[in-house]
Amino acid sequence: MQPYETDDTDTIETVDVAVIGGGLAGLAAATLLGRAGRTVALFEKAGKVGGDAVTQMRDGYTFNLGPHALYRHGAGIRVLRELGVPFSGKQPLNPPSLLYQESLRSFWRSGLLGPADMLEIPRVFMALSTVKLETIQGISFQAWLEREVRSARVRALLAMITRLVTYANATEIQSADSVVAQLRIALWNVYYLDNGWQTLVDGLRDAATRAGVRIYTGVHVAAIEHDDAVRGVRLANGPRYGARAVIMAVDPKTASALVDGGTEQMLSHWAAEALSIEAACLDVGLRMLAHSGDTYVLGIDRPLYLSVHSRSARLAPEGGALIHVARYLRPGERPDPTTSRRELEKLLDQAQPGWREHVVTERFMPHLRVSNAIVTASAGGMAGRPGCEVPSIRNLYIAGDWVGPQGLLSDASLASAKQAVQRILVQPAEQQASGNGRAETENTAHMETLAGKR
């Protein structure tokens, strides 16, 4: 590889680390680095930080991007507590009703499970709690179910629970170790957060600012500049920002495109292999609940979900209700939006008859990306996920929900961010970039300079 050369006259500034992406992973990584004394610049192409954790306010209702849950015993909550990010919330209050053969049934009186099934359940859950994860990395969860569970009805119940805790409708390709590990962490152990996940975004942004991180929103990074090691980032309209290390806290396709026009071998492989998790989501704000009974519904023979999150968290005005309804989509599934919406409205009709009379606001997202990549058995399970280092380029790192050997969803985002930071911090300390730049970020004047408005 040829030595890297640049004209320093177009370099705005040089920092120890540039972080690309202002979601949970990027904000956490930047904060940890800032606290460790590194100079850090974070670039977010959207107008505000937060990524998939942003929250929208509509007529007094707090809408996350689909149903979000924070796992009480996951890796993510440990990182948030380490960073001192405040949040509050509660667990879902009631066991779910089950949707089976077009009718809603009590969880305990569904009629789905017979006496033999009920006897098998304790044995299966004992197997889930004791199996060694390293022995089931290369097999799908469906294969594990067929090997370990005699009852087709119990297998259907476990497939339903798997959709709930992983958001994926893909047991035939999901690695068994990833599902079992998530079941151990997440089953009935979640928080719905007061005021939505924006509280985490705001807490991380404030922590990053206090740590001296410069946050630039509305700024698009076009490319990573490097020879055998990272040299900086090139912005979309021309200016350059020098950096001794870079963390790409973005999706796999974006990460690949940022390096050598998408031709870097490992990054392009990871991007090609990634199968995203998607869902069709209908979020509804009601003046009041139409029916007090069925506020939490899971589909057994159809991949459906309904939950009144406002029963556990402050997400609606006094007396109001916020409901998330979703269909877990199969990899590559692109259903007709009109058909999807009708299906979700039908579930609302069953759980909350008369709900239309109380609608204040609603939002429909027919193809919401929930996570960037399913953990597959064919790739070797959790151990086969991309590591946080890009092997061909020194000091180039990745973080996100598709990276690292620990956790899924936001847990993976935050755990991989910390792992990338740890890799950077064990490198020999470099001379700090000139000037600390420890000022309030998202500074309009500096952003205009950064964007080339000179």
N, C-alpha and C positions, 0 to 999 in steps of 0.2 A: 504494500500500500504506500502511495506517495506521501511525503510529509505534507502536513496541512499548512496552507498559507492563506493569509487574509490581509486585507487592507484595514488596519485598525481605525482608520478615520471614520468608518461607518459603525463602529462598536459603541453602543450607548453606555454600557457599563459591563463590568465583569464581577461575577459572584461565585461563591463556592459551589452552589447547587441551584440549578433551574428545575422547577417542577412544572410539568405540563399537565393541566387538568385540575379543576377546582372542585371536584366531588369530595366525598368523605376521605378517600385514599390520599388524594393530593393535599388536602388541608391538614390531615393528620401527619403526613410525612414532613410537610413544610414546618409545622409547629415543632415536631420532635427535633428537627435539624436546627431550627432557630434557637431552641432552648439549649442545644449542645454547643452554641457559639458559632455556628456556621452562618454566613450570609446567604440569604435565600430569596429568589424571585419566583413567584408563582404566576403562571399565565393561564387564563380561562377565556376561551373564545366567546362564551355566552356573555350576556350583559350582567350576570351576577353569578356568584359561586353557588355550589350546591349539587350540580349534576342531577342524578336521579333521586336525590333526597330533598329536592326543593318542594315547598308547599305553596299551594295557591289558596288565597282567601276569596270566597265567593259568597256575598250576601251574609257574611257572618259565619260561614261554614269553612272548616279547615280541610282542604283536600290534599292528601298526599298523592303521589303518582301511583294510584292503585293501593291495595291493602298492604301496609307495612307493619312489621313486627320486629322488635328488638329482643334478641335471645338472652335470657337472664344469665345463662352460664356459658355464653360464647366468648370467643376471643375478642370480638368487637367491643363488648361492654368493658372489658378489662383495659383496652386502650383508651376508651373514652374516660374512664375513671382516672387513669394515669395522667391524662391531660387536664383533668378537672372540669370536664364539660358537664354542665348541669342538665338534668332532665327529670321528669316525673311521669308517672303513668301507672296503670294497673293491668293485671292479667284479665283475660276474658272471664266473664262471671259464670257462665252456664256451660254445661256439656252441650255439644251440638245435636241438633236434630239431623236425621239422615234422610236424604232424598234417594228413594229406591223404587224402581218400577213406577215412576211418575207420581209417587205419593210421599208425603212427609211423615216420618215416623220418629217417635222418641228414641233417643240413643239407647236407652235401656230396654225398650219394648218394641224394637224395630221388627222383630220376627225374622230378621236376616240370619241369625245364628241359632242353630239347634243345640241340644245338650252336648253332643260330641264336639261341636265347634267351640263351645264355651270351655270345655275341658282342655282343648288344644291351645287355647290362647296363653295360659300361663307358661306352658312349655316353650312356645314360640318367643315370648318376651324374655324368657330366661336365656334362650339362645342369642337373641339380639344383644343382650347385656354382657354376654361372656365370650362371644366369638372374637378371635384375634383378627384385627382389621387387616394386618399384613397378609393373612391367608386368603382374603376375598377381594383383593385389589383388581384382579384380572377377570372377574366374572360379573355379569350384570346382576342387578338386584332381582330381576325377574327369574333368572336362573337360580339364584339363591332361594327365592321363595318356592319355586317348584321342587327344589331339592329338600328343603327343610319343612315345608308346610303341606300337610296332606289335604286340608280342606280348601276347596276353591273359594268358599265364602270368606274364610279367614284371609286368604291371599287377596281377595278384593278389598277387604277392610284395610289391610296393610298398604295396598296400592293407593287407597284414598288418603291414608295418613302420610304417605310419602309425598303425594302432591301437595299436601298442606304444608309440610316442613321444608320442602325443597323448591316449591313452586313449579316443578317440572312434571310433565306428563310423558314420561319416557323411561319407565322401569326396565324396558328391554335393552336399553343401551347405558343407562346410568350404572356406574360402578357400585358394587355392593358395599364396599368400604365407605364410600362417601355418604350413601344413604344411611347406613347403620350408625356412623358417627354423628350424623345430623339428628337422627332419631334420639340418640342418647342425650344430645344437648337441648334439643328444641321441643320435644313433645310435651305439650301443656306447660311450657316454661317460657312464655313470651310476655312482653309488655306492649300495650298500645300506648303511645306517648301523648301526653297532654300537649295541645297546640301543634301537633304534627312533628314530622322530622325536621322541620325548619329550625326547631330548637337545637338540634344537633349541629346543623349547618351554622347557625348563628354562634353557638358556643365554640365551635372549631375556628370559625373566622376570627372571633375575638381573641382566642388563645393564640392564633397565628400572628395577629397584629401585635399583641403584647410581647411575643417572642422576636419581634423585629422583622417578620416576613413582609416583603413587598408583594402585594396582590394586585395584579393587573387584569381587569375584566374587559371584555370586548376586544381582546388582543389575540390574534390567530398566529400560532407558530406553524411555519410552513415546512421546516426541515431541521434535523439535527446535523450540526457540522462536526466532523471528526476526521482523524486519520486512524491510527490504531487505538486512539483514545478520544473521548469527547472533548471538543473545543468550545462549543457554544450552540446557540440556537439561532436560526434565521427566521425573522418574522415575515409575514405574508407580503408586506409591502416594501420589503427591502432591508430595513435596519437589522443589525446583528446584536445579540446579547451574549457576551462571553460567559462561559461556565466551566468549572472544573469537573462537574458531574451533572448528570441529568436523570431525573425520574420521570418516566412517562406514565402518568396515572390516567390512562385512557383505555378505550376498547382495543382489542387486538388488531382490527383492521386499520384504525387510526395510527396505532403504534408502528405498524409495518410501513404505512405510507410516509411516515416522518423520516425514515432512514433509507437513504439511497433510492428514493422514489419507489419504495416497496420491493426492492430486489434483495435486501439482506435475507439470507437463506433461512435462518431460524425464525425470525419474526414473520416472514411470509408464510412459513409452514404453520406456525401457531394461528395466524389469521385464517388460513385455509381450513384448518381443522376445527375451528371454534363453531359450535352449534349453540345459538342463543336460546334462552328460555323466554317465551312470550306468553301473553295472556290477553284475552279480551275483557275489558273492565268497564263497568257502569257504576259510577259514583253518584249517589243521590242524597241531597239535603232535604229533609222533611220538616215541616212545621211541627209535627208531632208524629209519633209512631202510630200507625193504623191498627197495629195488633201487638199485644205485649208478649205473646208466646214465643214464636219462632224467630229469634234474633240472631241465631248462629246455625247455619245449615251447611252440611257437607254432602256432596254427591257420592254415592257408592258406585253405581253403574254408569254415571255420567260425570265428567270432570268439572264439577261446578262447586262454587263457594259463595256464601253470603255471610256477612257479619255486620252487626251494628256496632261499629267501633266506638261510637259516642257513649255507649253504656259503660265503657271502662275508662275513657279518656275525655278530656275537655276538647271537643272538636266541633261543637254546635252551640247555638244560642240556647238560653234557658228554655227547657221544654222541647227543644228540637232534637232531631236525630240525624246522624250521618251514617249511611249504609254503603258498604262496598260489596258489589256483586261481580263475580269473575268466572270465566271459563279458562281452565289451563289448556293451552294449545300444545299440540304435538310438534316436534321439530319440523320446521318447514311448512306447517299448516297455515293456510291463508284463507280462512272462511269469509264468506260474503258478510260485510258489516251489517247489512240489514237483517240477515238471518241470525247473526250473533246477538244483536241487540234484542230481537224478539225472544230469543231463548233466555236471556238474562232478565228481561221484563216478566216473562212467564214465571220464573223462579220467585221474583218479587211478588207477583200476584198470589202465588201459593203461600209464601211466608208472611206477607203483609198485605192481605186483601184490602183494597180501597186506598192503596198508597198514593195513587195518582192525584187524589183530591188534596193531598197535603204537600205536594212538591213545591219547594221554593227555588231550588237550583239543581242542576245535574250536569254530568260530563260523561261522555262515552269515548273510550279509546279502544278501537277494534284490534290493534296490534301493538300492545305495549310491551316493550322489551323490559323484562324483569332482571335478567342477568346475562352477561356476555358469553358464557360458555357452560354447557353441561359437563360434569366430570364423567367421562366415559370409561367403561371397562376396557375397550379396545386400546386406549392410550395408557392403561396401567393404573387407573384409579387416581387417588389423591397424589400418590408419589409421581405420577406421570404428568401432572400439571406443570406448566412453565415455571421455572424458578425466577427469582427477581432480577437476575443478572443476564444481560445479553452477552453471550460468550465471545463474540467476535470483536466487541468494542469495549475497551476498558472504561469503567466509570459510567456506563449506561445501564439503567435499571428500569424495571417495569413494576407496576403495582395495580391492583384492582381485583374485582371479584372473580377473575379467571386465573389468578396467579397464586402460586405457593401451595404448600402442603397442608394448610390449616384452614378449616372452616369453609362455609359457603356464603354467598350473598354479601351482606355488609360485613360479616365476620371475616370473610376472606379479604375484602377491601382493606380493612383496618389492620389485619394481621400482616398482610403482604407489605403495606406501607411501613410498618415498624421493622419488618425484616430488611427491606431495602435500606432504611436509615441505618440499621445496625451494620450492614455491609459497608456503607459509606464511612461510618465513624471509626471503623477499624483500619481504614487507610491512613497513611501518614498525614498528619495535619499540614495543610497548605497555608501559605501566607493569606491572610484574610483579604478580601477584595477591598479596594480603597474606599473608605467611607462606609459607615454602617448602614446608612439609609434607614434607620429605625424610626420611621415616622408613620403616621396614619396612612394606610394604603388605600387603593382605589382612588388615588389622587388625580383629579381631572387634568390638571396641567401636565403632570408627569406622564399620564396616559396619552395625552395628545402628542407629546414628544416621542413617546415609544411607538406610537402609530404612524409616525412620520409626518405629523402636521407641524412642520417647522416654519 
